[in-house]
Amino acid sequence: MEKIVSTRELKKNFLELCNEISNDDSKALLDLKNTEKIEFMLKPYCTEEYPIRKVLLLYHRYACVAFISAEFVKNAKVYIDDVLTKYIVLALVNKPDPDEVSVVYSNVDALSRFPTRAISIKDIIAYLESENIEETLKEFYKKKQLFF
């Protein structure tokens, strides 16, 4: 793994981490519970711009998307704030494009209103990397037009 100075190293290290951790550690990353072992593995690669808490939260989000897209889980609770109070529940959209997810529930009311609106995997990853996920998703919903 490399020192994390950009999303390039962040993503590369995530892939390496996935190859090194156990199934229990993967579950810990999904749930963000009992992550001490993962934190210990990541700390040497964290920087001022990417402190351990930020890296761990981003890896939680990446893992949720990865597990959904691989169909290992049906839904994933993804924390969208640093204090772990706001979250979205993502689910894979099977039709028409299997590389899309939707926010099927959120404890943020404005994000729960459009459970049928699909978001590409590429876009959801970008949204989950943003500084203010809630506002980024609200903006996505404003711009995305419904076609029935």
DSSP file with accessible surface (Angstrom, degrees, kcal/mol):
  #  RESIDUE AA STRUCTURE BP1 BP2  ACC     N-H-->O    O-->H-N    N-H-->O    O-->H-N    TCO  KAPPA ALPHA  PHI   PSI    X-CA   Y-CA   Z-CA
    1    1 A M              0   0   47      0, 0.0     2,-0.3     0, 0.0     8,-0.0   0.000 360.0 360.0 360.0 161.3    0.0    0.0    0.0
    2    2 A E        -     0   0   67      7,-0.2    11,-0.1     1,-0.1     2,-0.1  -0.803 360.0 -84.8-120.4 159.4    1.0    3.6   -0.5
    3    3 A K        -     0   0  117     -2,-0.3     2,-0.8     1,-0.1    43,-0.2  -0.379  51.0-119.3 -57.4 138.1    0.6    6.9    1.5
    4    4 A I        +     0   0    0     41,-2.9    46,-0.3     1,-0.2    45,-0.2  -0.754  56.4 142.7 -92.2 108.7   -2.8    8.3    0.6
    5    5 A V  S    S+     0   0   82     -2,-0.8     2,-0.3     1,-0.2    -1,-0.2   0.433  70.6  11.7-120.1  -8.2   -2.5   11.7   -1.0
    6    6 A S  S  > S-     0   0   39     44,-0.0     4,-2.1     1,-0.0     3,-0.2  -0.949  86.6 -91.2-156.2 174.8   -5.3   11.5   -3.5
    7    7 A T  H  > S+     0   0   57     -2,-0.3     4,-2.7     1,-0.2     5,-0.3   0.762 119.0  67.8 -67.2 -21.0   -8.3    9.3   -4.5
    8    8 A R  H  > S+     0   0  142      2,-0.2     4,-2.3     1,-0.2    -1,-0.2   0.968 107.4  36.1 -61.1 -52.6   -5.9    7.3   -6.7
    9    9 A E  H  > S+     0   0   24     -3,-0.2     4,-3.0     2,-0.2     5,-0.3   0.879 114.5  59.0 -68.2 -35.5   -4.0    5.9   -3.8
   10   10 A L  H  X S+     0   0    0     -4,-2.1     4,-1.8     1,-0.2    -2,-0.2   0.947 111.3  39.7 -56.8 -49.9   -7.2    5.7   -1.7
   11   11 A K  H  X S+     0   0   86     -4,-2.7     4,-2.1     2,-0.2    -2,-0.2   0.899 115.3  51.7 -69.8 -40.6   -8.8    3.4   -4.3
   12   12 A K  H  X S+     0   0   75     -4,-2.3     4,-2.0    -5,-0.3    -2,-0.2   0.934 111.5  47.1 -62.0 -46.0   -5.6    1.4   -5.0
   13   13 A N  H  X S+     0   0    0     -4,-3.0     4,-3.0     1,-0.2    -1,-0.2   0.856 107.4  57.6 -64.8 -34.5   -5.1    0.8   -1.2
   14   14 A F  H  X S+     0   0   17     -4,-1.8     4,-2.5    -5,-0.3    -1,-0.2   0.939 106.8  48.2 -61.0 -44.8   -8.8   -0.2   -0.9
   15   15 A L  H  X S+     0   0  112     -4,-2.1     4,-1.1     1,-0.2    -2,-0.2   0.909 113.3  47.3 -63.3 -40.6   -8.3   -3.0   -3.5
   16   16 A E  H  X S+     0   0   52     -4,-2.0     4,-0.8     1,-0.2     3,-0.4   0.913 110.5  52.5 -65.7 -41.9   -5.2   -4.2   -1.7
   17   17 A L  H >X S+     0   0    0     -4,-3.0     4,-1.4     1,-0.2     3,-1.3   0.912 103.3  57.6 -60.2 -42.5   -6.9   -4.1    1.6
   18   18 A C  H 3< S+     0   0   54     -4,-2.5    -1,-0.2     1,-0.3    -2,-0.2   0.832 106.0  50.5 -59.1 -32.6   -9.8   -6.2    0.3
   19   19 A N  H 3< S+     0   0  145     -4,-1.1    -1,-0.3    -3,-0.4    -2,-0.2   0.681 113.6  45.8 -76.8 -18.3   -7.3   -8.9   -0.6
   20   20 A E  H << S+     0   0  108     -3,-1.3     2,-0.2    -4,-0.8    -2,-0.2   0.601  96.4  82.2-101.8 -15.4   -5.7   -8.9    2.8
   21   21 A I  S  < S-     0   0   19     -4,-1.4     2,-0.1    -3,-0.1    17,-0.0  -0.609  71.7-120.4 -99.4 157.5   -8.7   -8.9    5.2
   22   22 A S     >  -     0   0   48     -2,-0.2     4,-2.2     1,-0.1     5,-0.1  -0.268  33.5-100.9 -81.3 173.9  -10.8  -11.8    6.4
   23   23 A N  H  > S+     0   0  141      1,-0.2     4,-2.3     2,-0.2     5,-0.2   0.876 125.4  53.4 -63.3 -37.6  -14.6  -12.2    6.0
   24   24 A D  H  > S+     0   0  132      1,-0.2     4,-2.2     2,-0.2    -1,-0.2   0.898 108.2  49.4 -64.4 -39.4  -15.1  -10.9    9.6
   25   25 A D  H  > S+     0   0   15      2,-0.2     4,-2.1     1,-0.2    -2,-0.2   0.881 108.9  53.0 -67.2 -36.8  -13.0   -7.8    8.8
   26   26 A S  H  X S+     0   0   22     -4,-2.2     4,-2.2     2,-0.2    -2,-0.2   0.920 109.5  48.5 -62.5 -43.4  -15.1   -7.2    5.6
   27   27 A K  H  X S+     0   0  120     -4,-2.3     4,-2.6     1,-0.2     5,-0.2   0.909 109.0  53.6 -62.9 -39.9  -18.3   -7.4    7.8
   28   28 A A  H  X>S+     0   0    9     -4,-2.2     4,-1.6     1,-0.2     5,-1.3   0.894 108.6  49.9 -61.3 -38.9  -16.7   -5.0   10.3
   29   29 A L  H  <5S+     0   0    2     -4,-2.1    -1,-0.2     2,-0.2    -2,-0.2   0.904 111.4  48.2 -67.8 -39.6  -16.0   -2.6    7.4
   30   30 A L  H  <5S+     0   0   24     -4,-2.2    -2,-0.2     1,-0.2    -1,-0.2   0.909 122.5  33.7 -64.7 -42.2  -19.6   -2.8    6.2
   31   31 A D  H  <5S-     0   0   61     -4,-2.6    -1,-0.2     2,-0.2    -2,-0.2   0.569 100.0-132.5 -88.8 -14.8  -21.1   -2.3    9.7
   32   32 A L  T  <5 +     0   0   20     -4,-1.6     2,-0.4     1,-0.2    -3,-0.2   0.872  67.1 122.3  57.1  42.0  -18.3    0.1   10.9
   33   33 A K      < +     0   0  135     -5,-1.3    -1,-0.2    -6,-0.2    -2,-0.2  -0.979  67.4   9.7-130.8 144.5  -18.1   -1.9   14.1
   34   34 A N  S    S+     0   0  127     -2,-0.4     3,-0.4     1,-0.1     4,-0.2   0.923  75.2 149.5  55.5  49.0  -15.0   -3.7   15.5
   35   35 A T     >  +     0   0   10      1,-0.2     4,-2.9    -3,-0.2     5,-0.2   0.259  27.8 112.2 -96.3  13.1  -12.7   -2.0   13.0
   36   36 A E  H  > S+     0   0  126      1,-0.2     4,-2.4     2,-0.2    -1,-0.2   0.879  77.7  49.6 -56.3 -44.4   -9.6   -1.9   15.2
   37   37 A K  H  > S+     0   0  114     -3,-0.4     4,-1.9     2,-0.2    -1,-0.2   0.924 113.2  46.4 -62.5 -43.1   -7.7   -4.4   13.1
   38   38 A I  H  > S+     0   0    0      2,-0.2     4,-2.0     1,-0.2    -2,-0.2   0.921 111.3  52.0 -65.9 -43.5   -8.4   -2.6    9.9
   39   39 A E  H  X S+     0   0   50     -4,-2.9     4,-2.5     1,-0.2    -2,-0.2   0.912 107.9  52.3 -58.7 -42.7   -7.5    0.8   11.5
   40   40 A F  H  < S+     0   0  164     -4,-2.4    -1,-0.2    -5,-0.2    -2,-0.2   0.896 110.7  47.8 -60.5 -40.5   -4.2   -0.7   12.6
   41   41 A M  H  < S+     0   0   40     -4,-1.9    -1,-0.2     1,-0.2    -2,-0.2   0.841 117.9  41.3 -68.3 -33.5   -3.5   -1.9    9.0
   42   42 A L  H >X S+     0   0    1     -4,-2.0     3,-2.2     1,-0.2     4,-0.6   0.770  90.9  83.3 -88.3 -29.0   -4.4    1.5    7.5
   43   43 A K  G >< S+     0   0  122     -4,-2.5     3,-1.3     1,-0.3    -1,-0.2   0.835  85.0  58.4 -51.0 -41.5   -2.8    4.0    9.9
   44   44 A P  G 34 S+     0   0   72      0, 0.0    -1,-0.3     0, 0.0    -2,-0.1   0.742 109.6  46.1 -62.8 -17.3    0.7    3.9    8.4
   45   45 A Y  G <4 S+     0   0   69     -3,-2.2   -41,-2.9    -4,-0.1    -2,-0.2   0.457  90.0 104.4-103.9  -3.8   -0.8    5.0    5.1
   46   46 A C    <<  -     0   0   19     -3,-1.3     2,-0.2    -4,-0.6   -41,-0.1  -0.442  49.0-169.3 -79.9 154.1   -3.0    7.9    6.3
   47   47 A T        -     0   0   37      3,-1.6    -2,-0.1   -43,-0.1   -42,-0.0  -0.754  41.6 -91.0-131.5 179.1   -2.0   11.5    5.9
   48   48 A E  S    S+     0   0  197     -2,-0.2   -43,-0.1     1,-0.2    -1,-0.0   0.898 129.3  45.1 -62.2 -39.9   -3.1   14.9    7.2
   49   49 A E  S    S+     0   0  121      1,-0.3    -1,-0.2   -45,-0.2   -44,-0.1   0.811 124.4  35.0 -73.1 -29.9   -5.5   15.2    4.2
   50   50 A Y  S    S-     0   0   20    -46,-0.3    -3,-1.6    -5,-0.1    -1,-0.3  -0.665  82.4-177.4-125.6  76.0   -6.7   11.6    4.6
   51   51 A P     >  -     0   0   60      0, 0.0     4,-2.5     0, 0.0     3,-0.4  -0.256  42.9 -99.1 -70.7 164.1   -6.8   10.8    8.3
   52   52 A I  H  > S+     0   0   38      1,-0.2     4,-2.9     2,-0.2     5,-0.2   0.868 121.2  53.4 -54.4 -41.9   -7.7    7.4    9.5
   53   53 A R  H  > S+     0   0  106      1,-0.2     4,-2.1     2,-0.2    -1,-0.2   0.922 111.7  45.3 -62.5 -42.7  -11.3    8.3   10.3
   54   54 A K  H  > S+     0   0   60     -3,-0.4     4,-2.6     2,-0.2    -2,-0.2   0.927 114.8  48.0 -66.6 -43.9  -11.9    9.7    6.8
   55   55 A V  H  X S+     0   0    0     -4,-2.5     4,-2.9     2,-0.2     5,-0.2   0.935 111.6  49.9 -62.8 -45.8  -10.2    6.7    5.2
   56   56 A L  H  X S+     0   0    1     -4,-2.9     4,-2.2    -5,-0.2    -1,-0.2   0.919 112.0  47.8 -60.8 -42.5  -12.2    4.2    7.2
   57   57 A L  H  X S+     0   0    2     -4,-2.1     4,-2.1    -5,-0.2    -1,-0.2   0.916 112.8  48.2 -66.7 -41.6  -15.5    6.0    6.4
   58   58 A L  H  X S+     0   0    8     -4,-2.6     4,-2.8     2,-0.2    -2,-0.2   0.917 111.4  50.3 -65.0 -40.4  -14.7    6.1    2.7
   59   59 A Y  H  X S+     0   0    0     -4,-2.9     4,-2.7     2,-0.2    -2,-0.2   0.870 107.0  55.1 -66.9 -34.2  -13.7    2.4    2.7
   60   60 A H  H  X S+     0   0    0     -4,-2.2     4,-2.3    -5,-0.2    -1,-0.2   0.946 110.7  45.7 -58.9 -46.4  -17.0    1.6    4.4
   61   61 A R  H  X S+     0   0   14     -4,-2.1     4,-2.1     2,-0.2    -2,-0.2   0.917 113.2  48.5 -65.3 -44.5  -18.8    3.4    1.6
   62   62 A Y  H  X S+     0   0   15     -4,-2.8     4,-2.8     1,-0.2    -1,-0.2   0.921 111.3  51.1 -60.0 -44.0  -16.7    1.6   -1.1
   63   63 A A  H  X S+     0   0    4     -4,-2.7     4,-3.0     2,-0.2     5,-0.3   0.909 107.7  52.4 -62.9 -41.0  -17.3   -1.7    0.5
   64   64 A C  H  X S+     0   0    1     -4,-2.3     4,-2.1     2,-0.2    -1,-0.2   0.941 112.7  44.2 -60.0 -46.7  -21.0   -1.2    0.6
   65   65 A V  H  X S+     0   0    3     -4,-2.1     4,-2.8     1,-0.2     5,-0.2   0.923 114.1  50.6 -65.1 -41.8  -21.1   -0.4   -3.1
   66   66 A A  H  X S+     0   0   39     -4,-2.8     4,-2.0     1,-0.2    -2,-0.2   0.931 111.1  47.5 -62.8 -44.3  -18.8   -3.3   -3.9
   67   67 A F  H  <>S+     0   0   52     -4,-3.0     5,-2.5     2,-0.2     6,-1.2   0.871 114.1  47.4 -67.8 -35.7  -20.9   -5.8   -1.9
   68   68 A I  H ><5S+     0   0    0     -4,-2.1     3,-1.5    -5,-0.3    -2,-0.2   0.949 112.6  47.9 -67.5 -48.2  -24.1   -4.6   -3.5
   69   69 A S  H 3<5S+     0   0   53     -4,-2.8    -2,-0.2     1,-0.3    -1,-0.2   0.824 112.7  48.8 -67.1 -28.1  -22.7   -4.6   -7.1
   70   70 A A  T 3<5S-     0   0   50     -4,-2.0    -1,-0.3    -5,-0.2    -2,-0.2   0.465 112.5-124.6 -85.2  -1.4  -21.3   -8.2   -6.5
   71   71 A E  T < 5S+     0   0  127     -3,-1.5    -3,-0.2     2,-0.2    -2,-0.1   0.784  72.8 130.4  60.7  33.4  -24.7   -9.1   -5.1
   72   72 A F  S   <S+     0   0  148     -5,-2.5     2,-0.3    -6,-0.2    -4,-0.2   0.737  78.5  24.9 -80.3 -26.7  -23.2  -10.4   -1.8
   73   73 A V        -     0   0   48     -6,-1.2    -2,-0.2    -9,-0.1    -1,-0.2  -0.967  68.2-144.5-133.7 152.8  -25.8   -8.3    0.0
   74   74 A K  S    S+     0   0  176     -2,-0.3    18,-0.7     1,-0.3     2,-0.3   0.861  87.0  11.8 -82.0 -41.0  -29.3   -7.1   -1.1
   75   75 A N  E     -A   91   0A  89     16,-0.2     2,-0.4     2,-0.0    -1,-0.3  -0.963  65.5-157.8-135.4 153.3  -29.1   -3.7    0.7
   76   76 A A  E     -A   90   0A   9     14,-1.9    14,-2.6    -2,-0.3     2,-0.7  -0.996  15.6-137.5-138.0 131.5  -26.4   -1.8    2.4
   77   77 A K  E     -A   89   0A  94     -2,-0.4     2,-0.5    12,-0.2    12,-0.2  -0.783  27.1-168.3 -85.5 116.8  -26.6    0.9    5.0
   78   78 A V  E     -A   88   0A   0     10,-3.4    10,-2.3    -2,-0.7     2,-0.3  -0.939  16.0-136.3-115.0 119.1  -24.1    3.6    4.0
   79   79 A Y  E     -A   87   0A  36     -2,-0.5     8,-0.3     8,-0.2   -18,-0.1  -0.543  17.5-174.2 -74.3 134.1  -23.3    6.4    6.5
   80   80 A I        +     0   0   12      6,-2.4    53,-0.4    -2,-0.3    54,-0.4   0.331  61.6  56.6-113.9   5.6  -23.2    9.8    4.8
   81   81 A D  S >  S-     0   0   26      5,-0.7     3,-1.0    52,-0.1    51,-0.1  -0.912  82.2-117.0-133.3 164.9  -21.9   11.9    7.6
   82   82 A D  T 3  S+     0   0  120     -2,-0.3    -1,-0.0     1,-0.2    -3,-0.0   0.690 111.6  53.0 -74.8 -20.1  -18.8   11.9    9.8
   83   83 A V  T 3  S-     0   0  107      3,-0.0    -1,-0.2     0, 0.0    -4,-0.0   0.356 107.1-122.4 -98.7   4.9  -20.7   11.3   13.1
   84   84 A L  S <  S+     0   0   52     -3,-1.0    -2,-0.1     2,-0.1     3,-0.1   0.836  80.7 111.3  60.8  40.7  -22.6    8.3   11.7
   85   85 A T        +     0   0   83      1,-0.1     2,-0.4     2,-0.0    -1,-0.1   0.705  65.3  59.5-108.3 -30.9  -26.1    9.6   12.3
   86   86 A K        +     0   0   78     20,-0.0    -6,-2.4    22,-0.0    -5,-0.7  -0.823  66.8 160.3-102.5 139.1  -27.3   10.1    8.7
   87   87 A Y  E     -A   79   0A  48     -2,-0.4    20,-1.3    -8,-0.3    21,-0.5  -0.971  28.9-145.9-150.8 164.3  -27.4    7.2    6.3
   88   88 A I  E     -AB  78 106A   0    -10,-2.3   -10,-3.4    -2,-0.3     2,-0.6  -0.925  17.3-136.5-125.6 153.7  -28.8    5.9    3.1
   89   89 A V  E     -AB  77 105A  26     16,-3.2    15,-2.3    -2,-0.3    16,-1.1  -0.975  24.8-160.1-111.2 118.1  -29.8    2.3    2.2
   90   90 A L  E     -AB  76 103A   0    -14,-2.6   -14,-1.9    -2,-0.6     2,-0.3  -0.757  10.2-176.4 -99.3 147.2  -28.6    1.4   -1.2
   91   91 A A  E     -AB  75 102A  12     11,-1.9    11,-2.2    -2,-0.3     2,-0.2  -0.982  31.3-105.5-137.5 150.4  -29.9   -1.5   -3.4
   92   92 A L  E     - B   0 101A  30    -18,-0.7     2,-0.6    -2,-0.3     9,-0.3  -0.508  26.1-139.0 -74.3 138.9  -28.9   -2.8   -6.7
   93   93 A V  E     - B   0 100A  26      7,-3.2     7,-0.7    -2,-0.2    -1,-0.0  -0.900  15.9-172.0 -98.3 120.6  -31.1   -2.0   -9.7
   94   94 A N        +     0   0  101     -2,-0.6    -1,-0.1     1,-0.2     5,-0.1   0.716  52.0  86.2 -87.6 -22.3  -31.4   -5.0  -11.9
   95   95 A K  S    S-     0   0  177      2,-0.2    -1,-0.2     1,-0.1     2,-0.0  -0.997  99.7  -9.6-135.9 141.7  -33.2   -3.4  -14.8
   96   96 A P  S    S+     0   0  126      0, 0.0    -1,-0.1     0, 0.0    -2,-0.0  -0.980 138.7  20.0 -83.4 -16.1  -32.5   -1.9  -17.3
   97   97 A D    >   -     0   0   63      1,-0.1     3,-0.7    -2,-0.0    -2,-0.2  -0.939  57.7-158.4-119.4 118.8  -28.9   -1.6  -16.3
   98   98 A P  T 3  S+     0   0   69      0, 0.0    -5,-0.1     0, 0.0    -1,-0.1   0.573  86.7  73.4 -72.1  -5.4  -27.3   -3.9  -13.6
   99   99 A D  T 3  S+     0   0  101     -7,-0.1    22,-2.4    -5,-0.1     2,-0.3  -0.114  84.6  88.4 -98.4  37.1  -24.6   -1.3  -12.9
  100  100 A E  E <   -BC  93 120A  35     -7,-0.7    -7,-3.2    -3,-0.7     2,-0.3  -0.945  53.4-165.7-133.1 154.0  -26.9    1.0  -11.1
  101  101 A V  E     -BC  92 119A   0     18,-3.0    18,-3.0    -2,-0.3     2,-0.3  -0.832   7.2-150.8-126.9 168.3  -28.1    1.4   -7.5
  102  102 A S  E     -B   91   0A   9    -11,-2.2   -11,-1.9    -2,-0.3     2,-1.0  -0.981  24.8-116.1-139.1 153.8  -30.9    3.3   -5.9
  103  103 A V  E     +B   90   0A   0     14,-0.5   -13,-0.2    11,-0.4    14,-0.2  -0.801  35.2 175.9 -85.9 102.7  -31.5    4.9   -2.5
  104  104 A V  E     +     0   0A  58    -15,-2.3     2,-0.3    -2,-1.0    -1,-0.2   0.672  65.2   3.5 -86.4 -18.4  -34.3    2.8   -1.2
  105  105 A Y  E     +B   89   0A 115    -16,-1.1   -16,-3.2    -3,-0.1     2,-0.3  -0.971  60.0 173.6-159.6 153.0  -34.4    4.4    2.2
  106  106 A S  E     -B   88   0A   3     -2,-0.3   -18,-0.2   -18,-0.3     6,-0.1  -0.964  36.3-135.1-155.6 149.1  -32.7    7.2    4.1
  107  107 A N  S    S+     0   0   70    -20,-1.3     2,-0.7    -2,-0.3   -19,-0.1   0.440  95.6  83.7 -84.5   3.4  -33.2    8.8    7.5
  108  108 A V  S >> S-     0   0   15    -21,-0.5     3,-2.0     1,-0.2     4,-0.6  -0.926  80.1-148.6-100.5 107.9  -32.8   12.1    5.6
  109  109 A D  G >4 S+     0   0  106     -2,-0.7     3,-1.6     1,-0.3     4,-0.4   0.850  91.3  57.6 -49.9 -44.5  -36.3   12.7    4.3
  110  110 A A  G 34 S+     0   0   26      1,-0.3     3,-0.3     2,-0.2    -1,-0.3   0.748 106.3  51.0 -63.0 -21.1  -35.3   14.4    1.1
  111  111 A L  G <4 S+     0   0    0     -3,-2.0     3,-0.3     1,-0.2    -1,-0.3   0.557 102.8  59.6 -93.3  -7.1  -33.2   11.4    0.0
  112  112 A S  S << S+     0   0   29     -3,-1.6    -1,-0.2    -4,-0.6    -2,-0.2   0.440  82.3  84.2 -95.6  -2.2  -36.0    8.9    0.6
  113  113 A R  S    S+     0   0  154     -4,-0.4    -1,-0.2    -3,-0.3     3,-0.1   0.621  89.1  46.0 -80.1 -13.1  -38.4   10.4   -1.9
  114  114 A F    >   +     0   0   59     -3,-0.3     3,-1.7   -11,-0.2   -11,-0.4  -0.416  55.9 154.1-130.8  60.6  -37.1    8.8   -5.1
  115  115 A P  T 3  S+     0   0   58      0, 0.0    -1,-0.1     0, 0.0    -2,-0.1   0.680  76.8  53.5 -66.9 -13.2  -36.5    5.0   -4.5
  116  116 A T  T 3  S+     0   0  117     -3,-0.1     2,-0.7   -14,-0.1   -12,-0.1   0.504  81.0 104.8 -98.5  -4.0  -36.9    4.2   -8.1
  117  117 A R    <   -     0   0   25     -3,-1.7   -14,-0.5   -14,-0.2     2,-0.2  -0.675  65.8-141.6 -81.9 118.2  -34.4    6.7   -9.5
  118  118 A A        -     0   0   13     -2,-0.7     2,-0.4   -16,-0.1   -16,-0.2  -0.495  13.5-164.1 -81.9 147.5  -31.3    4.8  -10.5
  119  119 A I  E     -C  101   0A   2    -18,-3.0   -18,-3.0    -2,-0.2   -26,-0.1  -0.999  26.2-116.1-129.0 129.1  -27.7    6.1  -10.0
  120  120 A S  E  >  -C  100   0A  33     -2,-0.4     4,-2.8   -20,-0.2   -20,-0.3  -0.274  22.2-119.6 -63.5 152.4  -24.8    4.6  -11.8
  121  121 A I  H  > S+     0   0   29    -22,-2.4     4,-2.3     1,-0.2     5,-0.2   0.923 115.9  53.3 -56.9 -43.4  -22.2    2.8   -9.7
  122  122 A K  H  > S+     0   0  171    -23,-0.3     4,-1.8     1,-0.2    -1,-0.2   0.926 111.8  44.8 -59.7 -44.8  -19.6    5.3  -11.1
  123  123 A D  H  > S+     0   0   66      2,-0.2     4,-2.9     1,-0.2    -2,-0.2   0.907 110.1  52.9 -68.5 -41.9  -21.7    8.3  -10.0
  124  124 A I  H  X S+     0   0    0     -4,-2.8     4,-2.7     1,-0.2    -1,-0.2   0.908 108.4  51.6 -64.7 -35.7  -22.6    6.9   -6.6
  125  125 A I  H  X S+     0   0   42     -4,-2.3     4,-1.1    -5,-0.2    -1,-0.2   0.946 111.1  47.6 -63.4 -44.4  -18.9    6.4   -5.8
  126  126 A A  H  X S+     0   0   49     -4,-1.8     4,-0.6     1,-0.2     3,-0.5   0.918 112.7  49.1 -62.3 -42.0  -18.2   10.0   -6.8
  127  127 A Y  H >< S+     0   0   42     -4,-2.9     3,-0.9     1,-0.2    -1,-0.2   0.900 109.2  52.2 -64.0 -39.8  -21.1   11.2   -4.7
  128  128 A L  H 3< S+     0   0    1     -4,-2.7    -1,-0.2     1,-0.3    -2,-0.2   0.692 107.7  52.9 -71.9 -17.5  -19.9    9.2   -1.7
  129  129 A E  H 3< S+     0   0   46     -4,-1.1    -1,-0.3    -3,-0.5    -2,-0.2   0.570  89.0 106.3 -88.4 -11.3  -16.5   10.7   -2.1
  130  130 A S  S << S-     0   0   31     -3,-0.9     3,-0.4    -4,-0.6    -3,-0.0  -0.223  79.9-120.0 -70.4 159.9  -17.9   14.3   -2.0
  131  131 A E  S    S+     0   0  166      1,-0.3     2,-0.4     2,-0.1    -1,-0.1   0.837 108.1  30.8 -68.3 -33.8  -17.5   16.5    1.0
  132  132 A N     >  +     0   0   83      1,-0.2     4,-2.4    -5,-0.1    -1,-0.3  -0.770  67.4 175.6-129.9  87.6  -21.2   16.9    1.5
  133  133 A I  H  > S+     0   0    3    -53,-0.4     4,-2.9    -2,-0.4     5,-0.3   0.891  78.5  56.4 -60.5 -42.9  -23.0   13.7    0.3
  134  134 A E  H  > S+     0   0   27    -54,-0.4     4,-2.2     1,-0.2    -1,-0.2   0.943 112.0  41.1 -57.0 -50.9  -26.4   14.9    1.4
  135  135 A E  H  > S+     0   0   91      2,-0.2     4,-2.4     1,-0.2    -1,-0.2   0.883 113.3  54.6 -66.0 -38.0  -26.3   18.1   -0.7
  136  136 A T  H  X S+     0   0   42     -4,-2.4     4,-2.1     2,-0.2    -2,-0.2   0.924 111.2  44.7 -62.4 -43.5  -24.7   16.2   -3.6
  137  137 A L  H  X S+     0   0    0     -4,-2.9     4,-2.4     2,-0.2    -2,-0.2   0.893 110.9  53.4 -69.2 -38.4  -27.5   13.7   -3.7
  138  138 A K  H  X S+     0   0   56     -4,-2.2     4,-1.9    -5,-0.3    -2,-0.2   0.922 109.6  49.1 -60.6 -42.3  -30.1   16.4   -3.4
  139  139 A E  H  X S+     0   0   82     -4,-2.4     4,-2.1     2,-0.2    -2,-0.2   0.899 108.3  53.9 -63.9 -40.2  -28.6   18.2   -6.3
  140  140 A F  H  X S+     0   0   22     -4,-2.1     4,-2.5     1,-0.2    -2,-0.2   0.940 109.1  48.5 -58.3 -47.0  -28.6   14.9   -8.3
  141  141 A Y  H  < S+     0   0   10     -4,-2.4    -1,-0.2     1,-0.2    -2,-0.2   0.852 109.6  52.7 -65.2 -33.6  -32.3   14.4   -7.7
  142  142 A K  H  < S+     0   0  157     -4,-1.9    -1,-0.2    -5,-0.2    -2,-0.2   0.898 116.2  39.1 -66.1 -40.7  -33.1   18.0   -8.7
  143  143 A K  H  < S+     0   0  151     -4,-2.1     2,-0.4    -5,-0.1    -2,-0.2   0.804  95.1  90.8 -81.5 -31.5  -31.3   17.6  -12.0
  144  144 A K     <  -     0   0   78     -4,-2.5     2,-0.3    -5,-0.2   -27,-0.0  -0.524  69.0-146.7 -73.3 124.8  -32.4   14.1  -12.9
  145  145 A Q        -     0   0  135     -2,-0.4     2,-0.4     1,-0.0    -2,-0.1  -0.677  10.8-123.3 -92.4 145.9  -35.5   14.1  -14.9
  146  146 A L        -     0   0   79     -2,-0.3     2,-0.5   -29,-0.0   -29,-0.0  -0.718  21.4-166.7 -87.4 134.8  -38.2   11.4  -14.6
  147  147 A F              0   0  176     -2,-0.4    -2,-0.0     0, 0.0     0, 0.0  -0.974 360.0 360.0-122.6 115.4  -39.1    9.6  -17.8
  148  148 A F              0   0  214     -2,-0.5    -2,-0.0     0, 0.0     0, 0.0  -0.866 360.0 360.0-114.1 360.0  -42.3    7.5  -17.6
